[in-house]
Amino acid sequence: MIVNEGEWERVVRVVVGAVLIGGGYVAPYVDRPWSFVVMAVGFVLVATGLIGYCPAWHLFHISTSRKNSRE
């Protein structure tokens, strides 16, 4: 598998994604439709952070990892 995210970016994605998921969970009491969008973005960030691959980075030929490795 191609890894195109550096370690620091993966950590930031997981942390920010978890915060967005938590915020989206609490937000239905404030603004319900946007809470689902916020949670969806959070899930995408957590998933890409755990996997280490971002399709958008691949599309734009961006890599923050020190080396592109295949596992």
C-alpha positions as CSV (number, residue, x, y, z in Angstrom):
1,M,0.0,0.0,0.0
2,I,1.2,3.5,-0.8
3,V,1.8,5.7,2.2
4,N,1.7,9.4,1.3
5,E,1.2,10.9,4.8
6,G,3.9,11.6,7.3
7,E,3.7,10.5,10.9
8,W,3.0,14.0,12.2
9,E,0.2,14.5,9.6
10,R,-1.4,11.1,10.6
11,V,-1.4,12.1,14.2
12,V,-3.0,15.5,13.5
13,R,-5.6,13.9,11.2
14,V,-6.7,11.4,13.9
15,V,-6.8,14.0,16.6
16,V,-8.7,16.6,14.6
17,G,-11.0,13.9,13.2
18,A,-11.8,12.6,16.7
19,V,-12.6,16.2,17.8
20,L,-14.9,16.7,14.9
21,I,-16.7,13.4,15.6
22,G,-17.1,14.4,19.2
23,G,-18.3,17.9,18.2
24,G,-20.7,16.4,15.6
25,Y,-22.1,14.1,18.3
26,V,-22.8,17.0,20.6
27,A,-24.0,19.4,17.8
28,P,-27.4,17.8,17.1
29,Y,-28.7,19.9,20.0
30,V,-27.5,23.0,18.2
31,D,-27.7,22.4,14.5
32,R,-28.6,18.9,13.4
33,P,-28.0,18.9,9.6
34,W,-24.4,20.2,10.0
35,S,-23.6,17.7,12.7
36,F,-23.7,14.9,10.2
37,V,-21.4,16.8,7.8
38,V,-19.0,17.5,10.6
39,M,-19.0,13.9,11.7
40,A,-18.5,12.6,8.2
41,V,-15.5,14.8,7.7
42,G,-14.2,13.6,11.1
43,F,-14.6,9.9,10.0
44,V,-12.7,10.6,6.8
45,L,-9.9,12.2,8.6
46,V,-9.6,9.4,11.1
47,A,-9.7,6.8,8.4
48,T,-7.1,8.4,6.2
49,G,-4.9,9.0,9.3
50,L,-5.1,5.4,10.4
51,I,-4.5,4.1,6.9
52,G,-1.8,6.6,6.0
53,Y,-3.1,7.2,2.5
54,C,-5.0,10.3,1.3
55,P,-6.6,10.0,-2.2
56,A,-6.5,13.8,-2.6
57,W,-2.8,14.0,-1.9
58,H,-2.3,11.2,-4.5
59,L,-4.4,13.1,-7.0
60,F,-2.2,16.3,-6.6
61,H,1.1,14.3,-6.3
62,I,1.7,15.5,-2.8
63,S,3.4,13.4,-0.2
64,T,4.4,14.4,3.4
65,S,6.0,11.1,4.2
66,R,9.7,10.8,4.1
67,K,9.5,8.0,1.6
68,N,6.7,6.3,-0.3
69,S,6.7,2.8,0.8
70,R,4.7,-0.2,-0.3
71,E,3.7,-2.6,2.5
